[in-house]
C-alpha cells in the first residue's frame, strides 16, 4: 500500500471512531453543558470505559504508521480524567497572564508599570464621563477617591523601591486579552485540578457526585499571587521576603 492510500485509509478509520464516540455520547450521556464555545459531557464509569475503548482503537489505527505518530484521539475528543471520578466542578473564564519575576527586570520596570496603571485608571474614568455614564459631580467624586488611592500606592511603591532587596515583587500582565474557558474539578482522592476546555472536540468529564465531601479547588498561580501578595495599582504585587 502506498503512503497516500495509507493516510487516506487512516483518516477514514479515524472518522469511523469519531462517529462511534459521537453516538456513545448522544445515547449514553446527558445533554452537553454549553460553556462559551465548548461542550462538556458528564459521563459515568460505564460510558467512560466505552470511550476509552474508542481511544485505544484510534491509537491502534496509527500504531504501525511510518514516521512520528501523534495522539490521534486529540482530534476526536478530550478525556479530562480517565482514571478517577470528579465529584465537583465549576467552569470559569480566565485571561492569560504573563508574570514578570526576574528581580533585575522588575526593578527596572516597576515605576513605569505604576505610571501606566495610574494613567489607565484616570483615562477609563474620563471616558465614562465623556460617554455620559457618570455625571460631572460623580466624576469629581470618583477622581478624588482615585487620587487618594494612587497616593497610597505611591507611598507603598516608594517603600518597596527603597528597600527592594527585602521584598518579593511580581509584575503580572495580561498575555492575551481574550478570555478562554477553564474547568476546575475535584477528584475522588480530594485532589483539585484545572484544565483548558477545547472548542473543536467534546470535553468528557468522568463524574460521580455521590461523594459530596471534598476539598476546594487549587488556585491558579495568578490567583495565589492575588491572594498572598499586597498590590500596587493593577499589576504590581509584593510581600516581604521574611513573611511566610
ZIZI-V365801 format. One record per residue. RES is the residue in three letters. PHI is phi in degrees with one decimal (NA if undefined). OMEGA is omega in whole degrees, 0 to 359 (none if undefined). D_CENTER is the distance of its C-alpha to the mean C-alpha in whole Angstrom. Layout:
res=RES phi=PHI omega=OMEGA d_center=D_CENTER
res=RES phi=PHI omega=OMEGA d_center=D_CENTER
This chain:
res=UNK phi=NA omega=179 d_center=44
res=UNK phi=-73.9 omega=183 d_center=43
res=UNK phi=-64.3 omega=181 d_center=40
res=UNK phi=-63.4 omega=180 d_center=39
res=UNK phi=-64.6 omega=180 d_center=40
res=UNK phi=-62.8 omega=180 d_center=38
res=UNK phi=-62.8 omega=180 d_center=35
res=UNK phi=-62.9 omega=179 d_center=36
res=UNK phi=-64.8 omega=179 d_center=37
res=UNK phi=-64.4 omega=179 d_center=33
res=UNK phi=-63.2 omega=178 d_center=32
res=UNK phi=-63.2 omega=180 d_center=34
res=UNK phi=-65.1 omega=179 d_center=33
res=UNK phi=-68.3 omega=176 d_center=29
res=UNK phi=-62.9 omega=178 d_center=30
res=UNK phi=-65.4 omega=176 d_center=32
res=UNK phi=-63.6 omega=179 d_center=29
res=UNK phi=-59.5 omega=179 d_center=27
res=UNK phi=-65.9 omega=179 d_center=29
res=UNK phi=-63.8 omega=178 d_center=30
res=UNK phi=-62.2 omega=179 d_center=26
res=UNK phi=-58.5 omega=182 d_center=26
res=UNK phi=-68.4 omega=177 d_center=29
res=UNK phi=-60.7 omega=180 d_center=28
res=UNK phi=-66.0 omega=181 d_center=25
res=UNK phi=-65.0 omega=187 d_center=28
res=UNK phi=-97.9 omega=187 d_center=30
res=UNK phi=-119.1 omega=178 d_center=29
res=UNK phi=-115.6 omega=176 d_center=25
res=UNK phi=-68.5 omega=178 d_center=25
res=UNK phi=-55.3 omega=184 d_center=24
res=UNK phi=-66.5 omega=173 d_center=20
res=UNK phi=-84.2 omega=180 d_center=18
res=UNK phi=-91.9 omega=179 d_center=17
res=UNK phi=-141.8 omega=189 d_center=14
res=UNK phi=53.6 omega=180 d_center=13
res=UNK phi=-95.4 omega=186 d_center=14
res=UNK phi=-104.0 omega=173 d_center=13
res=UNK phi=-119.1 omega=180 d_center=16
res=UNK phi=-118.2 omega=177 d_center=16
res=UNK phi=-104.5 omega=173 d_center=19
res=UNK phi=-94.6 omega=184 d_center=20
res=UNK phi=-124.6 omega=175 d_center=23
res=UNK phi=-88.4 omega=185 d_center=25
res=UNK phi=-63.5 omega=182 d_center=27
res=UNK phi=-62.4 omega=180 d_center=29
res=UNK phi=-67.5 omega=177 d_center=27
res=UNK phi=-58.7 omega=181 d_center=25
res=UNK phi=-61.0 omega=178 d_center=28
res=UNK phi=-67.4 omega=178 d_center=29
res=UNK phi=-66.4 omega=179 d_center=25
res=UNK phi=-64.9 omega=175 d_center=26
res=UNK phi=-63.0 omega=178 d_center=29
res=UNK phi=-67.6 omega=177 d_center=28
res=UNK phi=-64.1 omega=178 d_center=25
res=UNK phi=-63.7 omega=179 d_center=28
res=UNK phi=-64.3 omega=179 d_center=30
res=UNK phi=-63.5 omega=179 d_center=28
res=UNK phi=-66.0 omega=181 d_center=28
res=UNK phi=-68.0 omega=181 d_center=32
res=UNK phi=-62.0 omega=183 d_center=32
res=UNK phi=-101.1 omega=185 d_center=31
res=UNK phi=-60.9 omega=183 d_center=33
res=UNK phi=-108.0 omega=179 d_center=36
res=UNK phi=-73.2 omega=179 d_center=35
res=UNK phi=-79.9 omega=178 d_center=36
res=UNK phi=84.1 omega=182 d_center=33
res=UNK phi=-71.6 omega=182 d_center=30
res=UNK phi=-107.6 omega=176 d_center=28
res=UNK phi=-89.1 omega=181 d_center=24
res=UNK phi=-66.7 omega=183 d_center=23
res=UNK phi=-70.8 omega=182 d_center=24
res=UNK phi=-74.3 omega=179 d_center=22
res=UNK phi=-57.5 omega=182 d_center=19
res=UNK phi=-88.6 omega=183 d_center=21
res=UNK phi=-108.8 omega=181 d_center=22
res=UNK phi=-164.1 omega=175 d_center=19
res=UNK phi=-116.0 omega=175 d_center=16
res=UNK phi=-90.6 omega=188 d_center=17
res=UNK phi=-74.9 omega=183 d_center=14
res=UNK phi=-137.7 omega=186 d_center=17
res=UNK phi=-76.3 omega=185 d_center=20
res=UNK phi=-109.6 omega=183 d_center=22
res=UNK phi=-97.7 omega=180 d_center=21
res=UNK phi=-76.7 omega=171 d_center=21
res=UNK phi=-94.5 omega=178 d_center=18
res=UNK phi=-119.6 omega=179 d_center=20
res=UNK phi=-151.5 omega=180 d_center=17
res=UNK phi=-154.4 omega=174 d_center=14
res=UNK phi=-151.5 omega=180 d_center=12
res=UNK phi=-109.7 omega=180 d_center=10
res=UNK phi=-141.3 omega=173 d_center=8
res=UNK phi=-104.1 omega=181 d_center=7
res=UNK phi=-137.8 omega=166 d_center=5
res=UNK phi=-87.4 omega=170 d_center=7
res=UNK phi=-89.8 omega=182 d_center=7
res=UNK phi=-111.3 omega=171 d_center=9
res=UNK phi=-121.0 omega=183 d_center=12
res=UNK phi=-98.1 omega=178 d_center=14
res=UNK phi=-94.5 omega=184 d_center=18
res=UNK phi=-119.9 omega=180 d_center=20
res=UNK phi=-62.1 omega=186 d_center=23
res=UNK phi=-56.2 omega=181 d_center=26
res=UNK phi=-64.3 omega=180 d_center=28
res=UNK phi=-69.1 omega=179 d_center=26
res=UNK phi=-62.5 omega=181 d_center=24
res=UNK phi=-61.2 omega=181 d_center=28
res=UNK phi=-72.9 omega=189 d_center=29
res=UNK phi=-106.9 omega=190 d_center=26
res=UNK phi=-62.7 omega=182 d_center=26
res=UNK phi=-70.4 omega=176 d_center=29
res=UNK phi=-66.3 omega=178 d_center=28
res=UNK phi=-63.1 omega=180 d_center=24
res=UNK phi=-66.6 omega=179 d_center=26
res=UNK phi=-61.4 omega=179 d_center=28
res=UNK phi=-61.6 omega=180 d_center=26
res=UNK phi=-63.1 omega=180 d_center=24
res=UNK phi=-63.4 omega=180 d_center=27
res=UNK phi=-63.9 omega=181 d_center=28
res=UNK phi=-63.1 omega=179 d_center=25
res=UNK phi=-62.4 omega=180 d_center=25
res=UNK phi=-67.5 omega=178 d_center=29
res=UNK phi=-64.9 omega=179 d_center=29
res=UNK phi=-63.1 omega=178 d_center=26
res=UNK phi=-66.2 omega=178 d_center=29
res=UNK phi=-63.8 omega=179 d_center=32
res=UNK phi=-64.4 omega=177 d_center=30
res=UNK phi=-63.5 omega=177 d_center=30
res=UNK phi=-66.9 omega=183 d_center=34
res=UNK phi=-65.9 omega=178 d_center=34
res=UNK phi=-82.2 omega=179 d_center=33
res=UNK phi=84.6 omega=180 d_center=35
res=UNK phi=-73.8 omega=178 d_center=32
res=UNK phi=-134.4 omega=180 d_center=34
res=UNK phi=-82.8 omega=177 d_center=37
res=UNK phi=-59.1 omega=181 d_center=39
res=UNK phi=-64.8 omega=180 d_center=40
res=UNK phi=-67.6 omega=178 d_center=36
res=UNK phi=-61.5 omega=180 d_center=35
res=UNK phi=-62.4 omega=180 d_center=37
res=UNK phi=-65.4 omega=181 d_center=36
res=UNK phi=-68.3 omega=179 d_center=32
res=UNK phi=-65.0 omega=178 d_center=33
res=UNK phi=-63.1 omega=179 d_center=36
res=UNK phi=-64.7 omega=180 d_center=33
res=UNK phi=-65.4 omega=178 d_center=30
res=UNK phi=-62.3 omega=179 d_center=33
res=UNK phi=-65.7 omega=178 d_center=34
res=UNK phi=-62.2 omega=181 d_center=30
res=UNK phi=-66.1 omega=179 d_center=30
res=UNK phi=-66.7 omega=176 d_center=33
res=UNK phi=-64.2 omega=178 d_center=32
res=UNK phi=-63.3 omega=179 d_center=29
res=UNK phi=-61.5 omega=180 d_center=31
res=UNK phi=-64.7 omega=178 d_center=33
res=UNK phi=-65.7 omega=179 d_center=30
res=UNK phi=-62.5 omega=180 d_center=29
res=UNK phi=-61.0 omega=179 d_center=33
res=UNK phi=-61.4 omega=181 d_center=33
res=UNK phi=-66.9 omega=182 d_center=30
res=UNK phi=-64.8 omega=182 d_center=32
res=UNK phi=-69.0 omega=181 d_center=35
res=UNK phi=-126.2 omega=192 d_center=34
res=UNK phi=-57.4 omega=183 d_center=31
res=UNK phi=-67.8 omega=180 d_center=32
res=UNK phi=-88.3 omega=187 d_center=31
res=UNK phi=-121.3 omega=169 d_center=28
res=UNK phi=-97.5 omega=187 d_center=24
res=UNK phi=-123.0 omega=180 d_center=23
res=UNK phi=-130.1 omega=170 d_center=19
res=UNK phi=-106.6 omega=183 d_center=19
res=UNK phi=-113.3 omega=183 d_center=15
res=UNK phi=-125.1 omega=172 d_center=15
res=UNK phi=-65.7 omega=173 d_center=12
res=UNK phi=-86.8 omega=175 d_center=12
res=UNK phi=-135.8 omega=183 d_center=12
res=UNK phi=-90.6 omega=176 d_center=13
res=UNK phi=-98.9 omega=178 d_center=11
res=UNK phi=-78.3 omega=171 d_center=9
res=UNK phi=-138.6 omega=186 d_center=7
res=UNK phi=-80.9 omega=181 d_center=7
res=UNK phi=-132.1 omega=175 d_center=5
res=UNK phi=-107.7 omega=172 d_center=8
res=UNK phi=-100.0 omega=182 d_center=9
res=UNK phi=-147.3 omega=179 d_center=12
res=UNK phi=-117.9 omega=183 d_center=16
res=UNK phi=-90.0 omega=182 d_center=18
res=UNK phi=-64.6 omega=177 d_center=22
res=UNK phi=-89.7 omega=178 d_center=22
res=UNK phi=75.4 omega=177 d_center=20
res=UNK phi=-80.1 omega=183 d_center=17
res=UNK phi=-111.5 omega=185 d_center=14
res=UNK phi=-144.5 omega=171 d_center=11
res=UNK phi=-143.8 omega=181 d_center=7
res=UNK phi=-150.0 omega=176 d_center=7
res=UNK phi=-74.8 omega=179 d_center=6
res=UNK phi=-88.4 omega=182 d_center=9
res=UNK phi=-98.1 omega=182 d_center=11
res=UNK phi=-88.0 omega=189 d_center=14
res=UNK phi=-85.1 omega=182 d_center=17
res=UNK phi=-139.5 omega=175 d_center=18
res=UNK phi=-65.5 omega=174 d_center=18
res=UNK phi=-101.4 omega=189 d_center=15
res=UNK phi=-111.4 omega=179 d_center=17
res=UNK phi=-112.6 omega=173 d_center=17
res=UNK phi=-70.7 omega=192 d_center=20
res=UNK phi=-129.4 omega=176 d_center=20
res=UNK phi=-148.1 omega=185 d_center=23
res=UNK phi=-93.3 omega=178 d_center=23
res=UNK phi=-69.8 omega=176 d_center=27
res=UNK phi=-98.4 omega=186 d_center=26
res=UNK phi=-94.4 omega=183 d_center=25
res=UNK phi=-96.9 omega=182 d_center=25
res=UNK phi=-152.8 omega=181 d_center=22
res=UNK phi=-89.9 omega=179 d_center=20
res=UNK phi=-85.2 omega=179 d_center=17
res=UNK phi=-68.7 omega=177 d_center=13
res=UNK phi=-76.3 omega=180 d_center=12
res=UNK phi=-78.2 omega=174 d_center=11
res=UNK phi=-72.1 omega=180 d_center=8
res=UNK phi=-58.8 omega=180 d_center=10
res=UNK phi=-67.1 omega=178 d_center=10
res=UNK phi=-59.0 omega=181 d_center=11
res=UNK phi=-66.2 omega=177 d_center=14
res=UNK phi=-62.0 omega=181 d_center=15
res=UNK phi=-62.1 omega=184 d_center=15
res=UNK phi=-74.3 omega=191 d_center=17
res=UNK phi=-104.1 omega=182 d_center=19
res=UNK phi=-116.2 omega=169 d_center=20
res=UNK phi=-80.5 omega=183 d_center=22
res=UNK phi=-119.7 omega=172 d_center=22
res=UNK phi=-126.0 omega=185 d_center=24
res=UNK phi=67.2 omega=184 d_center=23
res=UNK phi=-96.4 omega=192 d_center=19
res=UNK phi=-132.5 omega=181 d_center=18
res=UNK phi=-107.8 omega=181 d_center=20
res=UNK phi=-127.9 omega=185 d_center=20
res=UNK phi=-147.6 omega=169 d_center=23
res=UNK phi=-157.0 omega=178 d_center=25
res=UNK phi=-67.1 omega=182 d_center=28
res=UNK phi=-67.0 omega=182 d_center=28
res=UNK phi=-86.9 omega=176 d_center=30
res=UNK phi=-87.8 omega=180 d_center=28
res=UNK phi=-76.2 omega=none d_center=26
